[in-house]
Amino acid sequence: MPESHGGSPISHEHLFRLLIELAAADSNVAHLLRGHFSFVETISLRPAEFQDRWFPKVLEGQIFGNAATERGGNALGTTNTKLVKKAGGWVLHGEKYYTTGSIFADWIVVMATTEGVEGRQYAIVERHAEGVEILDDWDGFGQPLTGTGTAIFSEVLVAPENIIQRKVASTLEPAFFQLCLLSVLAGIGKAARNEAASIVSTRTRTFNTGSGSLFKDDPQIQELVGRLAANVFAAESIVTMAARELDAAVDQQLGLDPDAAYLRAELAVQRGPRGNAQADPGCHQRAL
């Protein structure tokens, strides 16, 4: 968040390094904040009026979740979740398959489409608004505490100023959103490396069919732990390098063409560890 709105801004690289450390400690927490960090990034790329309305809420500690993914049946570039204009204003209705972090959030950023309007929109609604229901029904393997569950929106009133057109071109949103996932994966790998090293270094039992040496002195085990550590280092380094591309894209002093810089950042993220796998918001190995 910029200093002009009471924040203490840090670079993308700094943020994603911290997110890796958080994921290593508790991947659930790091993952459920993905939608929040991404919306803060979206705020920073919106006009001043939008920033003046939403940055103070972030500063107050309010949390933002997201609801984008549906089970299917919709045409490419559209959603089954709709924004409809009625006499009383705009209303939102639809259902989302999973909504990571939204159970714990104050606001939900819902992807929707409007008849006659090209592309997709974001409808920002209060988590506990009338007509909003989030089911704690996620039973996928992986992280059980990310607050992922089905979200149902039934005639939810949406203020016109809380509807924004989703931008893909000339924005860091896709790259930022995916890099959050890659940071979580790198953090999970880091935790696995730390646990492996701890087990090997403290184990005193040996196998009667082995060399008789302690685990920590066995060359094959040392090799395996070393490979694991090398892979984790590589994953973390790739995430860090991709984050630097995001920093370059918003650094006006570099004088880069915005569209080209955003595309370069997107490509850097997609080249990352499982960057093209698009793991879902619950990190349960489903495809978006």
BELMO-V514304 format. One record per run of one state. SS is the DSSP state (2 for helix, 1 for strand, 0 for the rest). FROM is the first residue (numbers start at 0). TO is the last residue. If there is no record, write none. Layout:
BEGIN
[[SS:FROM:TO] [SS:FROM:TO]]
END
This chain:
BEGIN
[[0:0:1] [2:2:4] [0:5:10] [2:11:24] [0:25:25] [2:26:31] [0:32:32] [2:33:43] [0:44:46] [2:47:58] [0:59:62] [1:63:66] [0:67:67] [1:68:68] [0:69:80] [1:81:85] [0:86:87] [1:88:95] [0:96:96] [1:97:97] [0:98:100] [2:101:103] [0:104:105] [1:106:113] [0:114:119] [1:120:125] [0:126:130] [1:131:133] [0:134:149] [1:150:157] [0:158:158] [2:159:161] [1:162:164] [0:165:171] [2:172:201] [0:202:213] [2:214:216] [0:217:217] [2:218:249] [0:250:250] [2:251:253] [0:254:256] [2:257:269] [0:270:277] [1:278:278] [0:279:285] [1:286:286] [0:287:287]]
END
